[in-house]
Each structure stands twice: as structure tokens, then as C-alpha cells.
């Protein structure tokens, strides 16, 4: 599977260039296999799903740029720009949950998708990002939730 993932990421990097290339069947198969296997919601977590005391057990990654991180971040978060998530993946623990966030969840979702393709099943996107986290009460979101999370 690692050979397939290397092929996948090499091909995906080519897709990022403005030049159109033919579809690579190995890439299509790897992506299709992952998409067929992935359970909906397995890579998502909502702030209200995390009790206040559990935040200390989570490795939190702010996937925004350094300037945004410096301005404001979830206490305890480390800053790994979403574009650097694959290159800096060795910094992520594999023995506990890793929660990545950006402003809204869209850029961190791309990083989490790439990491999950590489076998990091413990990495999740904080749904709605830091803005959703703040709107729902931050570390108190679980206690303030009026209904179970997991929309």
C-alpha cells in the first residue's frame, strides 16, 4: 500500500500544477479505495463532542499560517501550516487523538485527508474550525451542548 500512496502523492503534486495530465489509474484506485473505506464522520469531530477534561489528552494542531496562530489560537495548540502537514507528519503522535483546525475547517480538512491517506487514522478535523469552537463555547462546548454532537 505504501508504494500506492507514494504514487498517489506524486501524482497529486502533478495535479497541483496548471498543466493537465492524463489520469493515473493507480491514483484513481488508491483514492477510490480510500473513499469506499472511509466511514462518514470518522475524520471529523465537533467541539461539543470533547469534554473539557479530554482536551488535555488531545494533540491540537492549528493548521493556519504563523501570523494567524500568533494572533489567536486554541490554548495548547501547536502551529503546523496545513500545507506542511505531510512534510511535518513525524511531529504528530500516533498514540493519541490529533485534532487539526483552521478558521472554518476547510483547509485543515485537506491536510487531514492527506494524513489519513498516509495511515494516520488518529487525525481528525475540528468541524467549523476555531470560529465554530469559539461560537460553541470553546473548552465548554461539551457542557453547553443542548443535544448530542455528530450532525
C-alpha positions as a Markdown table, in Angstrom:
| # | Residue | x | y | z |
|---|---|---|---|---|
| 1 | Unk | 0.0 | 0.0 | 0.0 |
| 2 | Unk | 2.9 | 2.4 | 0.7 |
| 3 | Unk | 4.0 | 2.2 | -2.9 |
| 4 | Unk | 0.5 | 3.1 | -4.0 |
| 5 | Unk | 0.5 | 6.1 | -1.6 |
| 6 | Unk | 3.8 | 7.3 | -2.9 |
| 7 | Unk | 2.4 | 7.1 | -6.4 |
| 8 | Unk | -0.7 | 8.8 | -5.2 |
| 9 | Unk | 1.1 | 11.8 | -3.7 |
| 10 | Unk | 3.5 | 12.1 | -6.6 |
| 11 | Unk | 0.6 | 12.2 | -8.9 |
| 12 | Unk | -1.4 | 14.6 | -6.8 |
| 13 | Unk | 1.6 | 17.0 | -6.8 |
| 14 | Unk | 1.4 | 17.0 | -10.6 |
| 15 | Unk | -2.3 | 17.8 | -10.4 |
| 16 | Unk | -1.4 | 20.9 | -8.4 |
| 17 | Unk | 0.4 | 22.3 | -11.5 |
| 18 | Unk | -1.6 | 24.2 | -14.1 |
| 19 | Unk | -0.6 | 21.6 | -16.7 |
| 20 | Unk | -3.3 | 18.9 | -17.5 |
| 21 | Unk | -2.1 | 15.3 | -17.4 |
| 22 | Unk | -3.8 | 12.0 | -18.1 |
| 23 | Unk | -5.4 | 10.2 | -15.2 |
| 24 | Unk | -3.2 | 7.8 | -13.4 |
| 25 | Unk | -5.1 | 4.6 | -12.8 |
| 26 | Unk | -3.1 | 3.8 | -9.6 |
| 27 | Unk | -4.0 | 7.2 | -8.2 |
| 28 | Unk | -7.7 | 6.7 | -9.1 |
| 29 | Unk | -7.7 | 3.2 | -7.5 |
| 30 | Unk | -6.0 | 4.5 | -4.3 |
| 31 | Unk | -8.4 | 7.4 | -3.9 |
| 32 | Unk | -11.4 | 5.2 | -4.7 |
| 33 | Unk | -10.3 | 2.6 | -2.2 |
| 34 | Unk | -9.9 | 5.1 | 0.5 |
| 35 | Unk | -13.2 | 6.8 | -0.3 |
| 36 | Unk | -15.0 | 3.4 | -0.3 |
| 37 | Unk | -13.4 | 2.5 | 3.0 |
| 38 | Unk | -13.7 | 5.8 | 4.9 |
| 39 | Unk | -16.7 | 6.0 | 7.2 |
| 40 | Unk | -18.6 | 9.3 | 7.2 |
| 41 | Unk | -17.6 | 11.3 | 10.1 |
| 42 | Unk | -14.6 | 9.2 | 11.0 |
| 43 | Unk | -12.2 | 12.1 | 10.4 |
| 44 | Unk | -14.5 | 14.8 | 11.9 |
| 45 | Unk | -15.0 | 15.9 | 15.4 |
| 46 | Unk | -17.2 | 18.7 | 16.7 |
| 47 | Unk | -16.2 | 20.8 | 19.7 |
| 48 | Unk | -19.2 | 19.6 | 21.7 |
| 49 | Unk | -18.0 | 16.0 | 21.4 |
| 50 | Unk | -14.9 | 16.7 | 23.5 |
| 51 | Unk | -15.4 | 17.1 | 27.3 |
| 52 | Unk | -13.3 | 19.9 | 28.8 |
| 53 | Unk | -11.1 | 17.4 | 30.7 |
| 54 | Unk | -10.3 | 15.5 | 27.5 |
| 55 | Unk | -8.8 | 18.5 | 25.7 |
| 56 | Unk | -5.6 | 17.9 | 27.7 |
| 57 | Unk | -5.2 | 14.4 | 26.2 |
| 58 | Unk | -5.5 | 15.6 | 22.6 |
| 59 | Unk | -2.6 | 16.8 | 20.4 |
| 60 | Unk | -4.1 | 20.0 | 18.9 |
| 61 | Unk | -2.8 | 21.4 | 15.6 |
| 62 | Unk | -3.5 | 24.9 | 14.4 |
| 63 | Unk | -3.2 | 24.5 | 10.6 |
| 64 | Unk | -3.3 | 28.2 | 9.9 |
| 65 | Unk | -0.3 | 30.3 | 9.0 |
| 66 | Unk | 2.0 | 31.6 | 11.7 |
| 67 | Unk | 0.6 | 35.1 | 11.7 |
| 68 | Unk | -2.9 | 33.9 | 12.4 |
| 69 | Unk | -1.6 | 31.5 | 15.1 |
| 70 | Unk | 0.3 | 34.3 | 16.8 |
| 71 | Unk | -2.8 | 36.5 | 16.8 |
| 72 | Unk | -5.1 | 33.8 | 18.4 |
| 73 | Unk | -5.1 | 30.1 | 18.8 |
| 74 | Unk | -6.7 | 27.4 | 20.9 |
| 75 | Unk | -4.6 | 27.1 | 24.1 |
| 76 | Unk | -2.2 | 24.2 | 23.9 |
| 77 | Unk | -2.2 | 24.1 | 20.1 |
| 78 | Unk | 1.0 | 23.7 | 18.1 |
| 79 | Unk | 1.3 | 25.5 | 14.7 |
| 80 | Unk | 1.7 | 23.4 | 11.6 |
| 81 | Unk | 0.6 | 25.1 | 8.5 |
| 82 | Unk | -1.8 | 22.9 | 6.6 |
| 83 | Unk | 0.5 | 22.9 | 3.6 |
| 84 | Unk | 3.3 | 21.5 | 5.8 |
| 85 | Unk | 1.2 | 18.7 | 7.4 |
| 86 | Unk | 2.6 | 15.9 | 5.3 |
| 87 | Unk | 6.2 | 17.1 | 5.5 |
| 88 | Unk | 6.0 | 17.5 | 9.3 |
| 89 | Unk | 3.9 | 14.4 | 9.9 |
| 90 | Unk | 6.7 | 12.9 | 12.1 |
| 91 | Unk | 5.8 | 15.6 | 14.7 |
| 92 | Unk | 2.3 | 14.1 | 15.1 |
| 93 | Unk | 1.8 | 11.4 | 17.8 |
| 94 | Unk | 0.3 | 8.2 | 16.7 |
| 95 | Unk | -0.8 | 7.0 | 20.1 |
| 96 | Unk | -3.4 | 9.7 | 20.8 |
| 97 | Unk | -6.0 | 11.7 | 19.0 |
| 98 | Unk | -4.7 | 14.6 | 16.9 |
| 99 | Unk | -7.3 | 17.4 | 16.1 |
| 100 | Unk | -6.4 | 19.9 | 13.4 |
| 101 | Unk | -8.2 | 23.1 | 12.8 |
| 102 | Unk | -8.1 | 26.3 | 10.7 |
| 103 | Unk | -10.6 | 29.1 | 10.6 |
| 104 | Unk | -13.5 | 27.2 | 9.3 |
| 105 | Unk | -12.3 | 23.6 | 8.8 |
| 106 | Unk | -11.8 | 23.6 | 5.0 |
| 107 | Unk | -8.0 | 23.9 | 4.8 |
| 108 | Unk | -7.4 | 21.6 | 7.8 |
| 109 | Unk | -9.7 | 19.0 | 6.1 |
| 110 | Unk | -7.3 | 18.9 | 3.2 |
| 111 | Unk | -4.3 | 18.2 | 5.5 |
| 112 | Unk | -6.3 | 15.6 | 7.4 |
| 113 | Unk | -7.3 | 13.9 | 4.2 |
| 114 | Unk | -3.7 | 13.6 | 3.1 |
| 115 | Unk | -2.6 | 12.4 | 6.5 |
| 116 | Unk | -5.3 | 9.8 | 6.7 |
| 117 | Unk | -4.3 | 8.5 | 3.2 |
| 118 | Unk | -0.9 | 8.0 | 4.8 |
| 119 | Unk | -2.3 | 5.9 | 7.6 |
| 120 | Unk | -2.8 | 8.5 | 10.3 |
| 121 | Unk | -6.2 | 7.2 | 11.4 |
| 122 | Unk | -6.0 | 9.2 | 14.7 |
| 123 | Unk | -6.1 | 12.6 | 13.0 |
| 124 | Unk | -9.4 | 14.5 | 12.9 |
| 125 | Unk | -10.7 | 17.8 | 11.6 |
| 126 | Unk | -12.3 | 20.1 | 14.2 |
| 127 | Unk | -15.6 | 20.8 | 12.4 |
| 128 | Unk | -16.1 | 24.5 | 11.8 |
| 129 | Unk | -12.6 | 25.4 | 12.9 |
| 130 | Unk | -11.6 | 27.9 | 15.5 |
| 131 | Unk | -14.6 | 30.1 | 14.7 |
| 132 | Unk | -17.0 | 27.2 | 15.4 |
| 133 | Unk | -15.1 | 26.3 | 18.5 |
| 134 | Unk | -15.4 | 29.9 | 19.9 |
| 135 | Unk | -19.0 | 30.2 | 18.9 |
| 136 | Unk | -19.9 | 27.0 | 20.7 |
| 137 | Unk | -18.1 | 27.9 | 23.9 |
| 138 | Unk | -14.5 | 26.7 | 23.4 |
| 139 | Unk | -13.5 | 24.2 | 26.0 |
| 140 | Unk | -17.0 | 24.5 | 27.5 |
| 141 | Unk | -18.8 | 23.4 | 24.2 |
| 142 | Unk | -19.5 | 19.9 | 25.5 |
| 143 | Unk | -21.0 | 21.1 | 28.7 |
| 144 | Unk | -23.1 | 23.8 | 26.9 |
| 145 | Unk | -24.4 | 21.4 | 24.2 |
| 146 | Unk | -28.1 | 21.0 | 24.3 |
| 147 | Unk | -28.1 | 18.0 | 22.0 |
| 148 | Unk | -25.5 | 15.3 | 21.1 |
| 149 | Unk | -22.9 | 16.3 | 18.5 |
| 150 | Unk | -22.3 | 14.5 | 15.3 |
| 151 | Unk | -24.5 | 16.3 | 12.9 |
